[in-house]
Amino acid sequence: MLKKNGAWRFAGAAVAALTLFAASTPVLSDTIEAALARAYQNNPQLNSQRASVRATDENVPQALSGYRPRIAVSASVGGQYTSVKSDTTTNTPTGPVQSSQVLSGTQIPRSVGGTITQTLYNGGQTGNRVRASESQVSAAREGLRVLEQSVLLSAATIYMDYLRDSAIVEVQKSNVRVLDQTLKQTRDRFNVGEVTRTDVAQSEAQLAAGRTQLLTAESNLTTTRANFRRIIGSDPMQLAPGSPVDRFLPKTLQTAVNLGLIENPNVTAAMYGIDVSHLQVKINEGALFPTVTLQGSVQQAYEPTLAYSRQFSASAVANLSVPIYQGGAEYALIRQSKESLAQQRLNLDRVRDQARADIAQAWGQLLAGKAQVSSAQSQVEAAEIALNGVREEARVGQRTTLDVLNQQQALVNARVALVTAQHDRVVASYSVLNAVGRLSPQVLRLKTSIYDPNVHYQQVRDSWIGVRTPDGQ
């Protein structure tokens, strides 16, 4: 919230430090909303999670395949030599006469056939698998919402980090300029005998410390710039001031908690996890029920034997399989899945408790941030007045050079504290929105296309055949 306010009276060169980010936004300045939109579209971690959700979508057509027939075609060809000897006995007037006949030959038996199998009943396992896979898709979408919120919060934070660190660099540069001028004035006064060598040494030490603080601030800004590109996908250029999103927040803490227990994606994902575990119990219980299938087959064979040149067969068979005892594994699976269901219910309680705590913490940070901005503003104003007073008193000999240097550092610290408080104030508002579960491009009204996971889901849900994905891969 590095905005211009007439009530802030910054003295000397430090005015340029904060007004660099507080002045009116240039027409081509980057805004926090535009940065969030780029992160939403281009963040590789977020795009990877979207691909993971698309992969989860395929669980539904896999489960639906249990309703569909299975068709197989088979063919065979080969060479075969057969030699058959048959003995016969013929009764004649003179008695029985035995004779033998040898039948041999080579043929090429070949056949082609097809089989179709349809499951009619399997204890409801197919229907429960479909419902479970649909719940898995819903849970995956909530997991995507969790990551979307995390990416948007990280983008807002790094945006404000860069504004804060840039302003601190300017504050430290201004401080070095002031300390350098103070050192020159102190040396001039030393040359005319107004101050001692100790005063000069104190000024030199303070200037060296100021340069160290500047180097540290510049190092922090370099790191922040790299993280800005990593999260948002571009280098920071002419960033406009960021502002809090209080207009999208609930009015009270209790309202925020109630809303978070409904809309927080971690909570809703845990709810879908219970649905999946409950349906898994039903699927495992289905293994105890009979299975009914219908199978039809046709086959055309050529030269199957020496005696036949062609043979055709067709059949339709209904099969009933009733499990009696399978070693006890199915019972163990049922018990195991029931324990998993109990675990998921306990996990939901834990997630709800965590959501309450996160909302309360973020809300407290927001209130503290508002107070800190006001306090830091007053601190800066008081430090400016104190510095001007100490300088005037030093001119008439009532204050030492060290008093001036200490008060100058106090003013620098106050300005850094103000910049930091403004940063924390904005980030805290985004944190509350994230904890509630409403940090989304729709709520923030970002000017970007919204990724809709339902589009891919509808494209693949009823697909019977095909190996290409909807995007053509």
Secondary structure, DSSP 8 states (H G I E B T S, - for coil): -----TT----TTHHHHHHHHHS---TT-B-HHHHHHHHHHH-HHHHHHHHHHHHHHTHHHHHHGGGS-EEEEEEEE--EEEEEEEEEEEEETTEEEEEEEEEEEEE--EEEEEEEEEEEESTTHHHHHHHHHHHHHHHHHHHHHHHHHHHHHHHHHHHHHHHHHHHHHHHHHHHHHHHHHHHHHHHHHHHTTSS-HHHHHHHHHHHHHHHHHHHHHHHHHHHHHHHHHHHHSS---SB------GGGS-SSHHHHHHHHHHH-HHHHHHHHHHHHHHHHHHHHHGGGS-EEEEEEEEEEEES-SSS-SEEEEEEEEEEEE----STTHHHHHHHHHHHHHHHHHHHHHHHHHHHHHHHHHHHHHHHHHHHHHHHHHHHHHHHHHHHHHHHHHHHTTSS-HHHHHHHHHHHHHHHHHHHHHHHHHHHHHHHHHHHHT--SHHHHT-SS----HHHHHHHHTT--S--S-TT--
